[in-house]
Amino acid sequence: MSNAFFNVPIAINEPVKAYKPGTDEHKSLIAKYKEMYNQAPVEVPMYIGGEHVKTNDKRPMAPPHERSKVIGHYNHGDASHVEAAIEAALKARKEWAALPWDQRASIFLRAADLLAGPFRDRMNAATMLAQSKNVFQAEIDAACELIDFFRFNVQYMTHIYKEQPESLPGMWNRLQYRPLEGFVFAVTPFNFTSIAANLSAAPALMGNVVVWKPAESQMYSAQVIMELYEAAGVPPGVINMISVDGPVAGDVVFKHKDLAGLHFTGSTGVFRHLWKEIGDNIANYKSYPRIVGETGGKDFIVAHKSANPAEVATAMSRGAFEFQGQKCSAASRAYVPSNLWPEVKKLVVEQVSSFKMGSPDDSSNFINAVIDERAFDKISGYIDYIKSQDDAEIIVGGNYDKSTGYFIEPTIAVTTNPKFRTMCEEIFGPVLTVYVYDENAYEETLHLVDETSEYALTGSIMAYDRYAINMALEILENAAGNFYINDKPTGAVVGQQPFGGARGSGTNDKAGAAMNLLRWTSARTIKETFVTPTDYRYPFLG
Ligand code: NAD
């Protein structure tokens, strides 16, 4: 019986392993990658009410860097599976919601330790295979960020529960943080294994039951997440994973009276569509569903004339091209002053030209493949567009080839038009567009940055002039939910830089922070009066 106020372990960020070639950690991860690559093709079931559900619709999974290699199949479902998953979730709800919080905490703390230990190589290797991340990108995402999500969320949960109202003499006021009345629908993107897991785990930690729909291109690593949940002791039905076409799932979920929340990360267009579906069905729900969505970005780097050219060039090459630019935070537009451009250009072209591209099992490759054919065609379409225009020019990269895998050279274009299409639209690939501005037009340029895109996710200012830094903070106040000074605009760490953007980039509920967890609770205020009045007459009545 829980009869004490328990303290949870203090969360600290999981140390990131460096994977220097020749070390044991490097050998172990590459061996796991090879083992998973060479094993018989796996079959990924759906997970509904603790059952592993298979169908006749088996769809192949191939690494983006080797499209002909089948590493397994996932079982694709239909509307009946969505209905079954909702039913299983609702069946599990009563017992899960009633489980003391410390028991829920234990499950996710155990998940963190399993992932830090026996699951680490497997989760990283699955992410290298499924999403074509190099060892370091896999480590910071699939291992460290996810471990941090689990541990910090447990700690933030206790902060929330400790937040209690005042009580005057004669009464006791309490706040109970109930889970939502219904189920939460988690819809996740391909690009971060950690986000895929966190979107189902965060509501579950707060006592909710979840139907989770991963992106089809992430199914291989999604399975390892479900295996981790099973090993950690998440009870059957609490998190149900389905693989169904988005609109098919949406059609059942958004019409269901017990939909209590949407936890979404993905593109802005899809999020707007889902919000509208919820709006169209609003009169049919038992409660108003919580809508949390982190979406697209058109993230910027602004350099001031006082910046250091080598620092600007490195912020550009790392910020734009790590994980092939497939980060919502990736720099995709840069504003460089005329005095620095010749040196920045020389350095950044040198850096990008030295990138090696290929399979992630060769750790000398900085760049791997983009996720799938649809992404490849979209990104290469943007590159062709740049080539066809007079007001932009490619200074490095520009080639692409999908014969073996979906490889696109990191590409930098320079434009004379600050509203050029690739300065405004999210490409979600390794393409950076640069606008060179008059070094004396800094303030106007900041206004331009603010007004150029519909998004407001991340951005950075590179400068050594303190007045210039402060001016950027003020003019760009609403242009980014994560703002960096003298750093690249990527690489937010749980517990350190709570992540999320506003405007077209999302509801800014900051994943991995108490703000997000609060959305998965519905507080009940309890007032207890100790000596209850027995006469209706107040003193003023005389
Ligand atoms: P996407 O929008 O194509 O897909 C996201 C999820 O939505 C997938 O699971 C997909 O199957 C599902 N989906 C699509 N249509 C649907 C429908 N009609 N009904 C229900 N579900 C539907 O995004 P993606 O390509 O997987 O990921 C890339 C996008 O995610 C980029 O725009 C990126 O900026 C964004 N992203 C944002 C953040 C952030 O924190 N802001 C983080 C990662 C990715």
Residues whose N, C-alpha, C, O or C-beta is under 5 A from the ligand:
A	BS01	NAD	V187 T188 P189 F190 K213 P214 A215 G246 P247 G250 T265 G266 S267 T268 V270 E294 T295 G296 G297 C328 S505
